[in-house]
């Protein structure tokens, strides 16, 4: 299998990769803003924590600059573009493209469905490991 893409497929792959990278950066911001920060609140006494409720409500509503976290949808969109481009160019076989595409689609699941997100990540991993090994070897 060739590891190169030409013409329009190369551009589609580049766009898909760029979109996925933007989504990954937003994922890191999401985990930092809504994961790590909130975990620090566990150290507060209950009477102080109760006073944080208005702040937690606006964080959950993604008010202000947190609205940028909605760009997290770029991650699965980028993987979908990438899987289509790589399959069309003959870089990956059909099973890898379908596995990555299913994983990408499952990444659209909303927060609170961790088992779906985990399954999606495993499917993308299964699709990309053979490609990574092919590049390394």
FENFEN-V947536 format. One record per run of one state. SS is the DSSP state (H for helix, E for strand, L for the rest). FROM is the first residue (numbers start at 1). LEN is the number of residues. If there is no record, write none. Layout:
ss;from;len
SS;FROM;LEN
SS;FROM;LEN
//
This chain:
ss;from;len
L;1;6
H;7;37
L;44;2
H;46;5
L;51;2
H;53;8
L;61;3
H;64;25
L;89;5
H;94;13
L;107;7
H;114;23
L;137;1
//
